[in-house]
Amino acid sequence: MKHQYIAIAIAALAAPAGAAALAAEMPMATDVAVKHAQGHGVIKAVDAKARTITIAHGAIAALGWPPMTMTFAAASKLSLSTLKAGDKIAFGLDARGMSGVVTSVQPD
Ligand SMILES: [Cu+2]
């Protein structure tokens, strides 16, 4: 009888660890896939130090985004020195949920 109690106690201890290991292998609901998209807009601000670009962009149908102004991180390969507020641009974006990283910028 004593052995049975011990076996149940071990099973109870092992279950949470097993569940945690399984969760680590499986994508969580909060893990949103990165989607590449193209946007059009006007640069509102460039912060070279923080490496961010604020863009008033039009609707991005591929992402289901309405027009809005938002601040994006700039990809490390992207040069910010030639960009300034007021520039009309087309930009490439790696979107994750409701944020994203600007990967390319061209005059538009
Ligand atoms: Cu937006």
Residues whose N, C-alpha, C, O or C-beta is under 5 A from the ligand:
A	BS01	CU	W65 P66 M68 M70
